């Protein structure tokens, strides 16, 4: 599954991917910045692959999470559950709040407030996302904003820290290549993850350093591939 064995097409992109060695993340020291502490990498190198409707640790084959797309066309949201059992309580909901042909903005919501006095999504916001249960309490935890060009893309992931406040945590760049190649860095410019397709496979392999929020990186990666719902893409392994 090594990224170093990626397809030879797009030599410039492959060289760029190879020369950007993984550094170290920081979330293993402060897991409050993660969507779920159990999805923060704890070892120097974690390799993840898609499996069915979710993602697994490629080495241990342990299922990390499952993602299910809900809502109707133009009303997209997905729910994420930990591990193998899709019937467990969701840890997050991924909601598309804005999209165009070449861009998308998603928010990742949790069931507990992110900061003091945070208001949950309003009934109108829930309906817009396709969530019909007015009693649902969802609090925006993070946001990602992505713009795509013909063969490249750029994504930024922010933590929501206040009513009108957000803090950049990650940036991602999809490289110009026939297959999928992307590099992810933290706000300080440290490379914390890389993704690439192997041979002619459509599903990329993700390699992440220690202290990285795997779910956040995958959400960024899939948004650089398409505007389709997060659950559909995650299930198909297309990030």
C-alpha positions as CSV (number, residue, x, y, z in Angstrom):
1,X,0.0,0.0,0.0
2,X,3.0,2.3,0.1
3,X,2.5,5.7,-1.6
4,X,6.1,5.4,-2.9
5,X,4.7,2.8,-5.4
6,X,2.1,5.1,-6.8
7,X,1.5,5.3,-10.6
8,X,4.3,6.7,-12.6
9,X,1.9,9.0,-14.5
10,X,2.4,12.6,-13.5
11,X,6.1,12.5,-12.7
12,X,6.3,16.0,-11.4
13,X,3.4,15.4,-9.0
14,X,5.0,12.1,-7.9
15,X,8.3,13.8,-7.2
16,X,6.5,16.6,-5.3
17,X,4.7,13.9,-3.2
18,X,7.9,12.0,-2.5
19,X,10.0,15.0,-1.5
20,X,7.4,16.2,1.0
21,X,8.3,13.9,3.9
22,X,5.8,13.6,6.8
23,X,6.6,15.6,9.9
24,X,4.6,15.5,13.2
25,X,1.1,16.6,14.0
26,X,0.1,18.1,17.3
27,X,-3.4,16.7,18.1
28,X,-2.1,13.8,20.1
29,X,-1.1,16.5,22.6
30,X,-4.5,18.3,22.4
31,X,-7.3,16.0,21.3
32,X,-9.9,18.6,21.9
33,X,-9.1,19.9,18.4
34,X,-10.2,16.6,16.9
35,X,-13.6,15.4,15.7
36,X,-13.0,12.3,17.8
37,X,-10.0,11.5,19.9
38,X,-10.1,7.9,18.8
39,X,-9.4,9.0,15.2
40,X,-6.3,11.0,16.1
41,X,-3.1,9.1,15.0
42,X,-1.0,7.8,17.9
43,X,2.1,6.4,16.0
44,X,4.6,8.0,13.6
45,X,2.9,6.5,10.5
46,X,-0.7,5.4,10.0
47,X,-1.9,4.1,6.7
48,X,-5.6,4.1,6.0
49,X,-7.7,2.8,3.1
50,X,-11.4,2.8,2.3
51,X,-13.5,-0.3,3.0
52,X,-17.2,-0.5,2.1
53,X,-18.9,2.6,3.6
54,X,-16.0,3.6,5.7
55,X,-12.2,3.6,6.3
56,X,-9.9,1.1,8.0
57,X,-6.3,1.0,9.3
58,X,-4.5,-0.7,6.4
59,X,-2.1,-2.4,8.7
60,X,-4.4,-3.8,11.4
61,X,-7.5,-4.0,9.2
62,X,-9.4,-2.4,12.0
63,X,-12.4,-0.4,10.9
64,X,-11.9,3.2,11.9
65,X,-15.3,4.7,11.0
66,X,-18.3,4.3,8.8
67,X,-20.1,7.1,6.9
68,X,-23.7,7.1,5.7
69,X,-25.1,9.6,3.3
70,X,-28.6,11.0,4.1
71,X,-30.9,13.6,2.7
72,X,-32.1,14.1,-0.9
73,X,-30.4,15.7,-3.8
74,X,-29.5,19.3,-3.0
75,X,-30.0,18.5,0.7
76,X,-26.9,16.6,1.7
77,X,-25.6,15.5,5.0
78,X,-23.8,12.4,6.2
79,X,-23.5,10.8,9.6
80,X,-20.2,9.2,10.9
81,X,-20.1,6.3,13.4
82,X,-17.0,4.8,14.9
83,X,-15.7,1.3,14.3
84,X,-17.5,-1.6,12.6
85,X,-21.0,-1.1,14.0
86,X,-23.0,1.4,12.0
87,X,-25.8,1.3,14.6
88,X,-23.8,3.1,17.2
89,X,-24.5,6.7,18.0
90,X,-23.0,9.1,15.4
91,X,-19.9,11.1,16.4
92,X,-20.5,13.8,13.8
93,X,-22.7,15.0,11.0
94,X,-21.1,16.4,7.8
95,X,-23.4,19.1,6.2
96,X,-22.9,20.8,2.9
97,X,-23.8,24.5,3.4
98,X,-22.7,25.9,0.1
99,X,-21.6,24.4,-3.3
100,X,-21.1,25.4,-6.9
101,X,-19.6,23.6,-9.9
102,X,-16.0,24.1,-8.6
103,X,-16.3,24.7,-4.9
104,X,-17.9,23.4,-1.7
105,X,-18.2,24.4,1.9
106,X,-19.0,21.8,4.5
107,X,-19.5,22.1,8.3
108,X,-18.8,19.2,10.6
109,X,-21.2,19.2,13.6
110,X,-21.1,17.4,16.9
111,X,-23.9,16.8,19.5
112,X,-22.1,18.9,22.2
113,X,-21.2,22.6,22.1
114,X,-17.7,23.5,20.8
115,X,-17.4,26.7,22.9
116,X,-19.4,28.3,25.8
117,X,-22.8,29.6,24.9
118,X,-22.7,28.1,21.4
119,X,-26.1,27.9,19.8
120,X,-27.1,24.7,17.9
121,X,-28.2,24.8,14.3
122,X,-31.6,26.4,13.9
123,X,-34.7,24.5,12.7
124,X,-34.3,26.3,9.4
125,X,-30.7,25.3,9.0
126,X,-31.6,21.7,9.8
127,X,-34.3,21.7,7.2
128,X,-32.0,23.2,4.6
129,X,-29.6,20.3,5.2
130,X,-32.4,17.7,4.9
131,X,-32.7,17.0,8.6
132,X,-36.4,16.8,9.5
133,X,-36.2,16.1,13.2
134,X,-36.6,19.5,14.8
135,X,-35.4,18.2,18.1
136,X,-31.9,17.4,16.7
137,X,-29.2,19.4,18.4
138,X,-26.1,19.9,16.2
139,X,-23.3,22.3,17.0
140,X,-20.8,23.3,14.3
141,X,-17.3,22.0,15.3
142,X,-15.3,22.7,12.2
143,X,-15.6,23.9,8.6
144,X,-13.8,23.1,5.3
145,X,-13.7,25.3,2.2
146,X,-12.5,23.8,-1.1
147,X,-12.0,25.2,-4.5
148,X,-11.1,23.1,-7.6
149,X,-9.4,23.9,-10.8
150,X,-9.2,21.7,-13.9
151,X,-6.7,19.3,-12.5
152,X,-5.8,20.8,-9.1
153,X,-7.6,21.8,-5.9
154,X,-7.1,23.6,-2.6
155,X,-8.9,22.9,0.7
156,X,-8.7,24.7,4.0
157,X,-10.0,23.2,7.3
158,X,-10.9,25.4,10.2
159,X,-11.9,24.9,13.8
160,X,-14.8,26.9,14.9
161,X,-13.7,28.7,18.1
162,X,-16.3,31.3,18.6
163,X,-19.5,32.9,17.3
164,X,-17.7,34.6,14.5
165,X,-14.3,33.1,15.0
166,X,-12.5,30.2,13.3
167,X,-8.9,29.0,13.3
168,X,-7.1,27.4,10.4
169,X,-5.9,23.9,11.3
170,X,-5.0,22.2,7.9
171,X,-4.6,23.1,4.3
172,X,-4.6,20.5,1.5
173,X,-3.5,20.6,-2.2
174,X,-4.5,18.2,-4.9
175,X,-1.6,17.9,-7.4
176,X,-1.9,17.9,-11.1
177,X,-1.8,14.2,-12.0
178,X,-3.8,11.5,-13.8
179,X,-4.4,9.7,-10.6
180,X,-5.2,11.2,-7.2
181,X,-2.2,12.8,-5.4
182,X,-2.6,15.3,-2.5
183,X,-0.5,16.8,0.3
184,X,-1.9,18.0,3.6
185,X,-0.1,20.5,5.9
186,X,-0.9,22.0,9.3
187,X,-1.2,25.8,9.8
188,X,2.6,26.0,10.4
189,X,3.4,24.3,7.1
190,X,4.4,20.9,8.4
191,X,3.4,18.0,6.1
192,X,1.1,15.8,8.2
193,X,-0.5,13.6,5.6
194,X,-0.3,12.4,1.9
195,X,-2.7,10.6,-0.3
196,X,-2.3,8.9,-3.6
197,X,-3.8,6.3,-5.8
198,X,-1.9,3.1,-6.5
199,X,-1.6,2.0,-10.1
200,X,-5.0,2.3,-11.8
201,X,-7.0,2.0,-8.6
202,X,-9.6,4.7,-7.9
203,X,-9.2,4.5,-4.1
204,X,-6.3,6.3,-2.7
205,X,-4.0,5.3,0.2
206,X,-3.7,7.8,3.0
207,X,-0.5,8.1,5.0
208,X,-0.6,10.3,8.1
209,X,2.0,11.4,10.7
210,X,1.4,11.2,14.5
211,X,-1.1,13.6,15.9
212,X,-3.4,13.9,12.9
213,X,-7.2,14.0,12.7
214,X,-7.8,11.3,10.1
215,X,-11.5,12.1,9.6
216,X,-10.7,15.8,9.0
217,X,-8.1,14.9,6.4
218,X,-10.4,12.5,4.5
219,X,-13.2,15.1,4.5
220,X,-10.8,17.5,2.9
221,X,-9.5,15.0,0.4
222,X,-12.9,13.9,-0.8
223,X,-14.0,17.6,-1.3
224,X,-11.0,18.1,-3.6
225,X,-12.3,15.2,-5.7
226,X,-15.9,16.1,-6.1
227,X,-19.0,17.9,-4.7
228,X,-20.9,14.7,-4.2
229,X,-22.1,14.0,-0.7
230,X,-19.4,13.1,1.8
231,X,-21.1,9.8,2.6
232,X,-21.3,8.6,-0.9
233,X,-17.7,9.4,-1.7
234,X,-16.4,8.0,1.6
235,X,-18.4,4.9,1.0
236,X,-17.0,4.6,-2.5
237,X,-13.5,5.2,-1.2
238,X,-13.1,8.3,-3.4
239,X,-11.4,11.0,-1.5
